[in-house]
Amino acid sequence: MKGFKSIISITIYLFFTVGFLGILRAVILQIKTGTTCPKVQEIPVCYVVFACFIIALISHVTKKRNYLYFISIGFALLVATTATIMHIKGDFVCPKTLIKGTPKCYYAVALLSSLIILKILHLRDIEKDFNLNPKS
């Protein structure tokens, strides 16, 4: 069981790394150009999503306040899903990847959904460990 939990945790960290690199690039471009991210009430959305990643990562590392993990990643997923829907409808254009030209918001939805699923599996595995090894 511990091996499976470790693999899930490492995968979560790997996905966080990929997500951080992606959102950090958007934040840096936003700082340089001021036009990369859409704004809500004059606040660039990429700043908010970046903050969500930081909160969720801290929650995962400290293994405390899992609800913050789910709220943060859930909010980022809501933003990515909204961007994807708007992209499909033609109301918004998601930046595209250089290699295949796939909209990045599609990847964001997949990454964030995976982070939620992996955290659920991670927590269930921890619960199983507690139930299998009761303290005497």
N, CA, C and O atoms as a GROMACS GRO file, in nm:
protein
  544
    1MET      N    1   0.081  -0.121   0.000
    1MET     CA    2   0.000   0.000   0.000
    1MET      C    3   0.086   0.127   0.000
    1MET      O    4   0.053   0.226  -0.066
    2LYS      N    5   0.196   0.123   0.076
    2LYS     CA    6   0.280   0.243   0.083
    2LYS      C    7   0.341   0.275  -0.052
    2LYS      O    8   0.356   0.393  -0.085
    3GLY      N    9   0.376   0.175  -0.131
    3GLY     CA   10   0.433   0.198  -0.263
    3GLY      C   11   0.335   0.268  -0.355
    3GLY      O   12   0.372   0.359  -0.428
    4PHE      N   13   0.208   0.225  -0.350
    4PHE     CA   14   0.104   0.287  -0.433
    4PHE      C   15   0.083   0.432  -0.392
    4PHE      O   16   0.068   0.520  -0.477
    5LYS      N   17   0.081   0.457  -0.261
    5LYS     CA   18   0.063   0.593  -0.210
    5LYS      C   19   0.178   0.682  -0.254
    5LYS      O   20   0.157   0.797  -0.290
    6SER      N   21   0.301   0.629  -0.252
    6SER     CA   22   0.418   0.705  -0.295
    6SER      C   23   0.412   0.738  -0.444
    6SER      O   24   0.447   0.849  -0.486
    7ILE      N   25   0.369   0.642  -0.524
    7ILE     CA   26   0.358   0.666  -0.668
    7ILE      C   27   0.255   0.774  -0.696
    7ILE      O   28   0.277   0.861  -0.781
    8ILE      N   29   0.144   0.769  -0.627
    8ILE     CA   30   0.040   0.871  -0.646
    8ILE      C   31   0.093   1.008  -0.605
    8ILE      O   32   0.072   1.107  -0.675
    9SER      N   33   0.162   1.014  -0.492
    9SER     CA   34   0.215   1.142  -0.444
    9SER      C   35   0.320   1.198  -0.541
    9SER      O   36   0.320   1.318  -0.570
   10ILE      N   37   0.406   1.114  -0.591
   10ILE     CA   38   0.508   1.158  -0.689
   10ILE      C   39   0.439   1.208  -0.816
   10ILE      O   40   0.481   1.307  -0.875
   11THR      N   41   0.336   1.138  -0.858
   11THR     CA   42   0.261   1.180  -0.978
   11THR      C   43   0.195   1.315  -0.955
   11THR      O   44   0.192   1.399  -1.044
   12ILE      N   45   0.141   1.337  -0.835
   12ILE     CA   46   0.081   1.467  -0.803
   12ILE      C   47   0.187   1.576  -0.813
   12ILE      O   48   0.162   1.681  -0.872
   13TYR      N   49   0.306   1.551  -0.757
   13TYR     CA   50   0.414   1.650  -0.766
   13TYR      C   51   0.456   1.675  -0.911
   13TYR      O   52   0.484   1.788  -0.949
   14LEU      N   53   0.461   1.570  -0.990
   14LEU     CA   54   0.495   1.584  -1.132
   14LEU      C   55   0.391   1.671  -1.203
   14LEU      O   56   0.427   1.760  -1.279
   15PHE      N   57   0.264   1.645  -1.178
   15PHE     CA   58   0.158   1.724  -1.241
   15PHE      C   59   0.162   1.869  -1.194
   15PHE      O   60   0.138   1.961  -1.272
   16PHE      N   61   0.193   1.888  -1.065
   16PHE     CA   62   0.207   2.025  -1.015
   16PHE      C   63   0.321   2.097  -1.087
   16PHE      O   64   0.308   2.215  -1.121
   17THR      N   65   0.431   2.028  -1.111
   17THR     CA   66   0.544   2.088  -1.181
   17THR      C   67   0.504   2.131  -1.322
   17THR      O   68   0.534   2.243  -1.364
   18VAL      N   69   0.436   2.043  -1.392
   18VAL     CA   70   0.389   2.076  -1.527
   18VAL      C   71   0.293   2.195  -1.523
   18VAL      O   72   0.304   2.288  -1.604
   19GLY      N   73   0.200   2.193  -1.429
   19GLY     CA   74   0.103   2.302  -1.416
   19GLY      C   75   0.170   2.434  -1.380
   19GLY      O   76   0.137   2.539  -1.436
   20PHE      N   77   0.266   2.429  -1.285
   20PHE     CA   78   0.337   2.550  -1.245
   20PHE      C   79   0.413   2.610  -1.362
   20PHE      O   80   0.411   2.732  -1.383
   21LEU      N   81   0.482   2.526  -1.438
   21LEU     CA   82   0.557   2.577  -1.552
   21LEU      C   83   0.465   2.645  -1.653
   21LEU      O   84   0.498   2.750  -1.708
   22GLY      N   85   0.350   2.583  -1.676
   22GLY     CA   86   0.254   2.641  -1.771
   22GLY      C   87   0.197   2.773  -1.723
   22GLY      O   88   0.192   2.870  -1.799
   23ILE      N   89   0.153   2.777  -1.599
   23ILE     CA   90   0.090   2.900  -1.549
   23ILE      C   91   0.195   3.008  -1.521
   23ILE      O   92   0.167   3.126  -1.536
   24LEU      N   93   0.316   2.967  -1.482
   24LEU     CA   94   0.422   3.064  -1.458
   24LEU      C   95   0.459   3.137  -1.587
   24LEU      O   96   0.484   3.257  -1.586
   25ARG      N   97   0.461   3.063  -1.696
   25ARG     CA   98   0.490   3.125  -1.826
   25ARG      C   99   0.382   3.230  -1.859
   25ARG      O  100   0.413   3.339  -1.907
   26ALA      N  101   0.257   3.195  -1.834
   26ALA     CA  102   0.148   3.290  -1.860
   26ALA      C  103   0.160   3.412  -1.770
   26ALA      O  104   0.135   3.525  -1.814
   27VAL      N  105   0.196   3.392  -1.644
   27VAL     CA  106   0.211   3.504  -1.550
   27VAL      C  107   0.325   3.595  -1.595
   27VAL      O  108   0.311   3.718  -1.592
   28ILE      N  109   0.437   3.537  -1.635
   28ILE     CA  110   0.551   3.618  -1.680
   28ILE      C  111   0.515   3.698  -1.805
   28ILE      O  112   0.548   3.816  -1.816
   29LEU      N  113   0.446   3.634  -1.900
   29LEU     CA  114   0.402   3.706  -2.020
   29LEU      C  115   0.302   3.816  -1.985
   29LEU      O  116   0.304   3.923  -2.046
   30GLN      N  117   0.216   3.790  -1.887
   30GLN     CA  118   0.120   3.891  -1.843
   30GLN      C  119   0.193   4.011  -1.783
   30GLN      O  120   0.157   4.126  -1.809
   31ILE      N  121   0.296   3.984  -1.704
   31ILE     CA  122   0.374   4.093  -1.644
   31ILE      C  123   0.444   4.174  -1.752
   31ILE      O  124   0.449   4.297  -1.746
   32LYS      N  125   0.499   4.105  -1.853
   32LYS     CA  126   0.573   4.173  -1.960
   32LYS      C  127   0.481   4.252  -2.053
   32LYS      O  128   0.509   4.367  -2.086
   33THR      N  129   0.370   4.188  -2.095
   33THR     CA  130   0.286   4.249  -2.199
   33THR      C  131   0.158   4.311  -2.145
   33THR      O  132   0.108   4.410  -2.200
   34GLY      N  133   0.106   4.255  -2.038
   34GLY     CA  134  -0.020   4.304  -1.983
   34GLY      C  135  -0.143   4.261  -2.061
   34GLY      O  136  -0.254   4.305  -2.033
   35THR      N  137  -0.123   4.173  -2.160
   35THR     CA  138  -0.236   4.134  -2.245
   35THR      C  139  -0.254   3.983  -2.258
   35THR      O  140  -0.340   3.938  -2.334
   36THR      N  141  -0.176   3.905  -2.187
   36THR     CA  142  -0.180   3.760  -2.204
   36THR      C  143  -0.305   3.697  -2.144
   36THR      O  144  -0.368   3.612  -2.207
   37CYS      N  145  -0.341   3.738  -2.024
   37CYS     CA  146  -0.451   3.674  -1.950
   37CYS      C  147  -0.576   3.761  -1.953
   37CYS      O  148  -0.568   3.884  -1.946
   38PRO      N  149  -0.692   3.697  -1.964
   38PRO     CA  150  -0.816   3.774  -1.949
   38PRO      C  151  -0.826   3.827  -1.807
   38PRO      O  152  -0.770   3.770  -1.714
   39LYS      N  153  -0.898   3.937  -1.791
   39LYS     CA  154  -0.909   4.001  -1.659
   39LYS      C  155  -1.053   3.999  -1.611
   39LYS      O  156  -1.148   4.010  -1.689
   40VAL      N  157  -1.066   3.985  -1.480
   40VAL     CA  158  -1.196   3.998  -1.414
   40VAL      C  159  -1.176   4.105  -1.306
   40VAL      O  160  -1.094   4.088  -1.216
   41GLN      N  161  -1.252   4.214  -1.315
   41GLN     CA  162  -1.237   4.326  -1.222
   41GLN      C  163  -1.091   4.376  -1.220
   41GLN      O  164  -1.037   4.406  -1.114
   42GLU      N  165  -1.029   4.383  -1.337
   42GLU     CA  166  -0.892   4.430  -1.355
   42GLU      C  167  -0.785   4.338  -1.295
   42GLU      O  168  -0.668   4.375  -1.289
   43ILE      N  169  -0.823   4.218  -1.250
   43ILE     CA  170  -0.728   4.121  -1.197
   43ILE      C  171  -0.708   4.012  -1.302
   43ILE      O  172  -0.805   3.946  -1.340
   44PRO      N  173  -0.584   3.993  -1.350
   44PRO     CA  174  -0.560   3.886  -1.447
   44PRO      C  175  -0.592   3.749  -1.387
   44PRO      O  176  -0.550   3.717  -1.276
   45VAL      N  177  -0.666   3.670  -1.460
   45VAL     CA  178  -0.709   3.539  -1.412
   45VAL      C  179  -0.589   3.447  -1.387
   45VAL      O  180  -0.593   3.363  -1.297
   46CYS      N  181  -0.484   3.462  -1.466
   46CYS     CA  182  -0.367   3.374  -1.446
   46CYS      C  183  -0.303   3.395  -1.309
   46CYS      O  184  -0.245   3.302  -1.255
   47TYR      N  185  -0.312   3.515  -1.252
   47TYR     CA  186  -0.260   3.538  -1.117
   47TYR      C  187  -0.340   3.458  -1.015
   47TYR      O  188  -0.284   3.400  -0.922
   48VAL      N  189  -0.470   3.457  -1.033
   48VAL     CA  190  -0.557   3.384  -0.940
   48VAL      C  191  -0.532   3.234  -0.951
   48VAL      O  192  -0.525   3.165  -0.849
   49VAL      N  193  -0.519   3.184  -1.072
   49VAL     CA  194  -0.493   3.040  -1.092
   49VAL      C  195  -0.356   3.004  -1.034
   49VAL      O  196  -0.341   2.897  -0.975
   50PHE      N  197  -0.258   3.090  -1.050
   50PHE     CA  198  -0.126   3.067  -0.992
   50PHE      C  199  -0.135   3.058  -0.840
   50PHE      O  200  -0.074   2.970  -0.779
   51ALA      N  201  -0.212   3.147  -0.779
   51ALA     CA  202  -0.232   3.143  -0.634
   51ALA      C  203  -0.302   3.012  -0.593
   51ALA      O  204  -0.269   2.954  -0.490
   52CYS      N  205  -0.397   2.968  -0.674
   52CYS     CA  206  -0.465   2.840  -0.646
   52CYS      C  207  -0.366   2.724  -0.645
   52CYS      O  208  -0.374   2.636  -0.559
   53PHE      N  209  -0.273   2.724  -0.740
   53PHE     CA  210  -0.171   2.619  -0.744
   53PHE      C  211  -0.084   2.622  -0.619
   53PHE      O  212  -0.054   2.517  -0.562
   54ILE      N  213  -0.044   2.741  -0.576
   54ILE     CA  214   0.040   2.753  -0.456
   54ILE      C  215  -0.034   2.702  -0.332
   54ILE      O  216   0.023   2.627  -0.253
   55ILE      N  217  -0.158   2.742  -0.316
   55ILE     CA  218  -0.237   2.698  -0.200
   55ILE      C  219  -0.254   2.547  -0.201
   55ILE      O  220  -0.237   2.483  -0.098
   56ALA      N  221  -0.287   2.491  -0.316
   56ALA     CA  222  -0.307   2.347  -0.325
   56ALA      C  223  -0.176   2.271  -0.298
   56ALA      O  224  -0.177   2.168  -0.230
   57LEU      N  225  -0.066   2.321  -0.350
   57LEU     CA  226   0.062   2.254  -0.328
   57LEU      C  227   0.099   2.257  -0.180
   57LEU      O  228   0.143   2.156  -0.125
   58ILE      N  229   0.082   2.370  -0.115
   58ILE     CA  230   0.111   2.379   0.028
   58ILE      C  231   0.023   2.281   0.106
   58ILE      O  232   0.070   2.214   0.198
   59SER      N  233  -0.103   2.274   0.069
   59SER     CA  234  -0.195   2.180   0.135
   59SER      C  235  -0.149   2.036   0.117
   59SER      O  236  -0.157   1.956   0.210
   60HIS      N  237  -0.102   2.002  -0.003
   60HIS     CA  238  -0.057   1.866  -0.030
   60HIS      C  239   0.072   1.835   0.046
   60HIS      O  240   0.087   1.727   0.104
   61VAL      N  241   0.166   1.929   0.045
   61VAL     CA  242   0.294   1.907   0.111
   61VAL      C  243   0.277   1.893   0.262
   61VAL      O  244   0.337   1.804   0.323
   62THR      N  245   0.196   1.979   0.321
   62THR     CA  246   0.178   1.975   0.467
   62THR      C  247   0.083   1.865   0.512
   62THR      O  248   0.075   1.832   0.630
   63LYS      N  249   0.010   1.808   0.415
   63LYS     CA  250  -0.089   1.702   0.444
   63LYS      C  251  -0.195   1.751   0.543
   63LYS      O  252  -0.247   1.673   0.624
   64LYS      N  253  -0.226   1.879   0.535
   64LYS     CA  254  -0.328   1.940   0.621
   64LYS      C  255  -0.426   2.017   0.534
   64LYS      O  256  -0.394   2.059   0.423
   65ARG      N  257  -0.544   2.033   0.586
   65ARG     CA  258  -0.647   2.114   0.520
   65ARG      C  259  -0.669   2.072   0.375
   65ARG      O  260  -0.654   2.151   0.283
   66ASN      N  261  -0.705   1.945   0.359
   66ASN     CA  262  -0.729   1.894   0.224
   66ASN      C  263  -0.842   1.968   0.153
   66ASN      O  264  -0.846   1.973   0.030
   67TYR      N  265  -0.932   2.025   0.230
   67TYR     CA  266  -1.041   2.100   0.167
   67TYR      C  267  -0.986   2.218   0.087
   67TYR      O  268  -1.044   2.255  -0.015
   68LEU      N  269  -0.876   2.279   0.134
   68LEU     CA  270  -0.815   2.388   0.057
   68LEU      C  271  -0.760   2.339  -0.076
   68LEU      O  272  -0.767   2.410  -0.177
   69TYR      N  273  -0.706   2.218  -0.075
   69TYR     CA  274  -0.657   2.158  -0.200
   69TYR      C  275  -0.772   2.148  -0.300
   69TYR      O  276  -0.760   2.191  -0.415
   70PHE      N  277  -0.883   2.091  -0.255
   70PHE     CA  278  -0.995   2.069  -0.346
   70PHE      C  279  -1.062   2.200  -0.389
   70PHE      O  280  -1.104   2.213  -0.504
   71ILE      N  281  -1.070   2.296  -0.299
   71ILE     CA  282  -1.128   2.426  -0.336
   71ILE      C  283  -1.039   2.496  -0.438
   71ILE      O  284  -1.087   2.549  -0.538
   72SER      N  285  -0.908   2.496  -0.412
   72SER     CA  286  -0.814   2.565  -0.501
   72SER      C  287  -0.809   2.501  -0.640
   72SER      O  288  -0.824   2.570  -0.741
   73ILE      N  289  -0.790   2.371  -0.643
   73ILE     CA  290  -0.782   2.303  -0.772
   73ILE      C  291  -0.920   2.306  -0.840
   73ILE      O  292  -0.929   2.318  -0.962
   74GLY      N  293  -1.025   2.295  -0.761
   74GLY     CA  294  -1.160   2.302  -0.817
   74GLY      C  295  -1.187   2.436  -0.883
   74GLY      O  296  -1.248   2.442  -0.990
   75PHE      N  297  -1.143   2.545  -0.819
   75PHE     CA  298  -1.162   2.677  -0.878
   75PHE      C  299  -1.082   2.691  -1.007
   75PHE      O  300  -1.132   2.743  -1.106
   76ALA      N  301  -0.957   2.644  -1.004
   76ALA     CA  302  -0.874   2.649  -1.126
   76ALA      C  303  -0.938   2.565  -1.237
   76ALA      O  304  -0.935   2.604  -1.354
   77LEU      N  305  -0.995   2.451  -1.200
   77LEU     CA  306  -1.064   2.366  -1.298
   77LEU      C  307  -1.186   2.438  -1.355
   77LEU      O  308  -1.213   2.428  -1.474
   78LEU      N  309  -1.257   2.508  -1.271
   78LEU     CA  310  -1.373   2.586  -1.318
   78LEU      C  311  -1.330   2.692  -1.419
   78LEU      O  312  -1.395   2.711  -1.522
   79VAL      N  313  -1.220   2.760  -1.391
   79VAL     CA  314  -1.167   2.861  -1.483
   79VAL      C  315  -1.128   2.796  -1.616
   79VAL      O  316  -1.162   2.846  -1.723
   80ALA      N  317  -1.055   2.684  -1.609
   80ALA     CA  318  -1.011   2.616  -1.731
   80ALA      C  319  -1.129   2.561  -1.811
   80ALA      O  320  -1.129   2.566  -1.934
   81THR      N  321  -1.228   2.508  -1.741
   81THR     CA  322  -1.346   2.455  -1.809
   81THR      C  323  -1.424   2.568  -1.877
   81THR      O  324  -1.472   2.553  -1.989
   82THR      N  325  -1.436   2.680  -1.808
   82THR     CA  326  -1.505   2.797  -1.865
   82THR      C  327  -1.431   2.845  -1.990
   82THR      O  328  -1.493   2.875  -2.092
   83ALA      N  329  -1.297   2.852  -1.981
   83ALA     CA  330  -1.218   2.894  -2.098
   83ALA      C  331  -1.234   2.796  -2.214
   83ALA      O  332  -1.242   2.837  -2.330
   84THR      N  333  -1.240   2.667  -2.182
   84THR     CA  334  -1.256   2.565  -2.286
   84THR      C  335  -1.392   2.579  -2.354
   84THR      O  336  -1.402   2.574  -2.477
   85ILE      N  337  -1.496   2.596  -2.275
   85ILE     CA  338  -1.631   2.612  -2.332
   85ILE      C  339  -1.638   2.738  -2.418
   85ILE      O  340  -1.694   2.737  -2.527
   86MET      N  341  -1.580   2.847  -2.366
   86MET     CA  342  -1.581   2.972  -2.444
   86MET      C  343  -1.499   2.958  -2.572
   86MET      O  344  -1.534   3.015  -2.675
   87HIS      N  345  -1.391   2.880  -2.565
   87HIS     CA  346  -1.309   2.856  -2.685
   87HIS      C  347  -1.389   2.778  -2.789
   87HIS      O  348  -1.387   2.810  -2.908
   88ILE      N  349  -1.457   2.675  -2.744
   88ILE     CA  350  -1.538   2.592  -2.835
   88ILE      C  351  -1.648   2.675  -2.900
   88ILE      O  352  -1.677   2.659  -3.018
   89LYS      N  353  -1.710   2.763  -2.821
   89LYS     CA  354  -1.818   2.848  -2.873
   89LYS      C  355  -1.766   2.961  -2.962
   89LYS      O  356  -1.842   3.023  -3.037
   90GLY      N  357  -1.635   2.988  -2.954
   90GLY     CA  358  -1.577   3.096  -3.034
   90GLY      C  359  -1.575   3.230  -2.965
   90GLY      O  360  -1.543   3.331  -3.028
   91ASP      N  361  -1.609   3.235  -2.836
   91ASP     CA  362  -1.611   3.361  -2.761
   91ASP      C  363  -1.474   3.397  -2.705
   91ASP      O  364  -1.452   3.511  -2.661
   92PHE      N  365  -1.380   3.302  -2.704
   92PHE     CA  366  -1.249   3.322  -2.645
   92PHE      C  367  -1.150   3.233  -2.720
   92PHE      O  368  -1.186   3.125  -2.765
   93VAL      N  369  -1.028   3.278  -2.734
   93VAL     CA  370  -0.927   3.197  -2.801
   93VAL      C  371  -0.820   3.158  -2.699
   93VAL      O  372  -0.746   3.243  -2.649
   94CYS      N  373  -0.813   3.029  -2.670
   94CYS     CA  374  -0.708   2.978  -2.582
   94CYS      C  375  -0.576   2.976  -2.659
   94CYS      O  376  -0.574   2.944  -2.778
   95PRO      N  377  -0.467   3.010  -2.591
   95PRO     CA  378  -0.337   2.997  -2.658
   95PRO      C  379  -0.315   2.852  -2.698
   95PRO      O  380  -0.360   2.760  -2.631
   96LYS      N  381  -0.245   2.833  -2.809
   96LYS     CA  382  -0.224   2.697  -2.859
   96LYS      C  383  -0.080   2.652  -2.836
   96LYS      O  384   0.012   2.733  -2.826
   97THR      N  385  -0.064   2.520  -2.828
   97THR     CA  386   0.070   2.464  -2.813
   97THR      C  387   0.146   2.484  -2.943
   97THR      O  388   0.086   2.495  -3.050
   98LEU      N  389   0.277   2.488  -2.933
   98LEU     CA  390   0.360   2.511  -3.052
   98LEU      C  391   0.366   2.389  -3.143
   98LEU      O  392   0.368   2.403  -3.265
   99ILE      N  393   0.368   2.271  -3.086
   99ILE     CA  394   0.390   2.150  -3.166
   99ILE      C  395   0.265   2.108  -3.242
   99ILE      O  396   0.269   2.096  -3.365
  100LYS      N  397   0.156   2.084  -3.173
  100LYS     CA  398   0.035   2.033  -3.239
  100LYS      C  399  -0.073   2.137  -3.260
  100LYS      O  400  -0.169   2.113  -3.333
  101GLY      N  401  -0.059   2.253  -3.197
  101GLY     CA  402  -0.159   2.356  -3.212
  101GLY      C  403  -0.287   2.330  -3.134
  101GLY      O  404  -0.392   2.387  -3.165
  102THR      N  405  -0.280   2.245  -3.032
  102THR     CA  406  -0.395   2.215  -2.948
  102THR      C  407  -0.412   2.327  -2.845
  102THR      O  408  -0.313   2.372  -2.787
  103PRO      N  409  -0.534   2.374  -2.823
  103PRO     CA  410  -0.554   2.479  -2.722
  103PRO      C  411  -0.508   2.432  -2.584
  103PRO      O  412  -0.540   2.322  -2.540
  104LYS      N  413  -0.431   2.517  -2.517
  104LYS     CA  414  -0.376   2.483  -2.386
  104LYS      C  415  -0.483   2.464  -2.280
  104LYS      O  416  -0.462   2.393  -2.182
  105CYS      N  417  -0.598   2.527  -2.297
  105CYS     CA  418  -0.704   2.512  -2.197
  105CYS      C  419  -0.755   2.367  -2.192
  105CYS      O  420  -0.802   2.322  -2.088
  106TYR      N  421  -0.745   2.295  -2.303
  106TYR     CA  422  -0.783   2.153  -2.302
  106TYR      C  423  -0.690   2.074  -2.210
  106TYR      O  424  -0.734   1.991  -2.130
  107TYR      N  425  -0.560   2.102  -2.223
  107TYR     CA  426  -0.463   2.035  -2.137
  107TYR      C  427  -0.483   2.074  -1.991
  107TYR      O  428  -0.467   1.990  -1.902
  108ALA      N  429  -0.518   2.199  -1.966
  108ALA     CA  430  -0.540   2.245  -1.829
  108ALA      C  431  -0.656   2.169  -1.764
  108ALA      O  432  -0.647   2.130  -1.648
  109VAL      N  433  -0.764   2.149  -1.838
  109VAL     CA  434  -0.877   2.073  -1.785
  109VAL      C  435  -0.834   1.930  -1.751
  109VAL      O  436  -0.870   1.878  -1.645
  110ALA      N  437  -0.758   1.868  -1.838
  110ALA     CA  438  -0.711   1.732  -1.814
  110ALA      C  439  -0.618   1.726  -1.693
  110ALA      O  440  -0.630   1.637  -1.609
  111LEU      N  441  -0.526   1.820  -1.684
  111LEU     CA  442  -0.430   1.823  -1.573
  111LEU      C  443  -0.500   1.845  -1.440
  111LEU      O  444  -0.473   1.773  -1.343
  112LEU      N  445  -0.588   1.942  -1.435
  112LEU     CA  446  -0.656   1.974  -1.309
  112LEU      C  447  -0.752   1.862  -1.268
  112LEU      O  448  -0.763   1.832  -1.149
  113SER      N  449  -0.821   1.803  -1.363
  113SER     CA  450  -0.907   1.688  -1.332
  113SER      C  451  -0.824   1.573  -1.276
  113SER      O  452  -0.865   1.506  -1.182
  114SER      N  453  -0.708   1.551  -1.336
  114SER     CA  454  -0.619   1.445  -1.288
  114SER      C  455  -0.570   1.473  -1.147
  114SER      O  456  -0.559   1.381  -1.066
  115LEU      N  457  -0.539   1.599  -1.116
  115LEU     CA  458  -0.495   1.633  -0.981
  115LEU      C  459  -0.604   1.604  -0.878
  115LEU      O  460  -0.574   1.559  -0.767
  116ILE      N  461  -0.728   1.630  -0.913
  116ILE     CA  462  -0.838   1.601  -0.821
  116ILE      C  463  -0.853   1.450  -0.802
  116ILE      O  464  -0.866   1.402  -0.690
  117ILE      N  465  -0.852   1.376  -0.912
  117ILE     CA  466  -0.868   1.230  -0.904
  117ILE      C  467  -0.752   1.168  -0.826
  117ILE      O  468  -0.773   1.080  -0.742
  118LEU      N  469  -0.631   1.213  -0.854
  118LEU     CA  470  -0.514   1.158  -0.783
  118LEU      C  471  -0.521   1.187  -0.633
  118LEU      O  472  -0.485   1.102  -0.552
  119LYS      N  473  -0.566   1.306  -0.596
  119LYS     CA  474  -0.575   1.339  -0.454
  119LYS      C  475  -0.681   1.252  -0.386
  119LYS      O  476  -0.661   1.209  -0.272
  120ILE      N  477  -0.791   1.228  -0.454
  120ILE     CA  478  -0.894   1.139  -0.397
  120ILE      C  479  -0.836   1.000  -0.376
  120ILE      O  480  -0.855   0.940  -0.270
  121LEU      N  481  -0.764   0.948  -0.475
  121LEU     CA  482  -0.700   0.817  -0.461
  121LEU      C  483  -0.598   0.816  -0.348
  121LEU      O  484  -0.587   0.720  -0.272
  122HIS      N  485  -0.524   0.924  -0.339
  122HIS     CA  486  -0.422   0.936  -0.234
  122HIS      C  487  -0.487   0.934  -0.096
  122HIS      O  488  -0.439   0.865  -0.006
  123LEU      N  489  -0.596   1.007  -0.080
  123LEU     CA  490  -0.664   1.011   0.050
  123LEU      C  491  -0.731   0.878   0.081
  123LEU      O  492  -0.730   0.834   0.197
  124ARG      N  493  -0.788   0.812  -0.017
  124ARG     CA  494  -0.849   0.681   0.006
  124ARG      C  495  -0.745   0.580   0.047
  124ARG      O  496  -0.770   0.496   0.134
  125ASP      N  497  -0.628   0.587  -0.014
  125ASP     CA  498  -0.519   0.496   0.021
  125ASP      C  499  -0.475   0.520   0.165
  125ASP      O  500  -0.445   0.425   0.238
  126ILE      N  501  -0.470   0.646   0.206
  126ILE     CA  502  -0.433   0.678   0.344
  126ILE      C  503  -0.538   0.623   0.439
  126ILE      O  504  -0.505   0.567   0.543
  127GLU      N  505  -0.666   0.640   0.404
  127GLU     CA  506  -0.774   0.588   0.489
  127GLU      C  507  -0.764   0.437   0.503
  127GLU      O  508  -0.787   0.383   0.611
  128LYS      N  509  -0.731   0.369   0.394
  128LYS     CA  510  -0.717   0.223   0.400
  128LYS      C  511  -0.604   0.185   0.495
  128LYS      O  512  -0.616   0.090   0.572
  129ASP      N  513  -0.492   0.261   0.488
  129ASP     CA  514  -0.380   0.233   0.579
  129ASP      C  515  -0.424   0.248   0.724
  129ASP      O  516  -0.386   0.167   0.809
  130PHE      N  517  -0.503   0.349   0.753
  130PHE     CA  518  -0.549   0.370   0.890
  130PHE      C  519  -0.643   0.257   0.934
  130PHE      O  520  -0.637   0.212   1.048
  131ASN      N  521  -0.728   0.211   0.842
  131ASN     CA  522  -0.823   0.106   0.877
  131ASN      C  523  -0.758  -0.030   0.888
  131ASN      O  524  -0.802  -0.114   0.967
  132LEU      N  525  -0.653  -0.055   0.810
  132LEU     CA  526  -0.586  -0.183   0.815
  132LEU      C  527  -0.488  -0.194   0.932
  132LEU      O  528  -0.462  -0.303   0.982
  133ASN      N  529  -0.436  -0.082   0.973
  133ASN     CA  530  -0.338  -0.081   1.081
  133ASN      C  531  -0.388   0.001   1.200
  133ASN      O  532  -0.331   0.106   1.230
  134PRO      N  533  -0.494  -0.045   1.268
  134PRO     CA  534  -0.544   0.032   1.382
  134PRO      C  535  -0.441   0.034   1.494
  134PRO      O  536  -0.373  -0.065   1.521
  135LYS      N  537  -0.434   0.150   1.558
  135LYS     CA  538  -0.340   0.163   1.671
  135LYS      C  539  -0.400   0.097   1.793
  135LYS      O  540  -0.519   0.110   1.822
  136SER      N  541  -0.316   0.026   1.863
  136SER     CA  542  -0.364  -0.046   1.981
  136SER      C  543  -0.346   0.036   2.105
  136SER      O  544  -0.380  -0.009   2.214
   0.00000   0.00000   0.00000
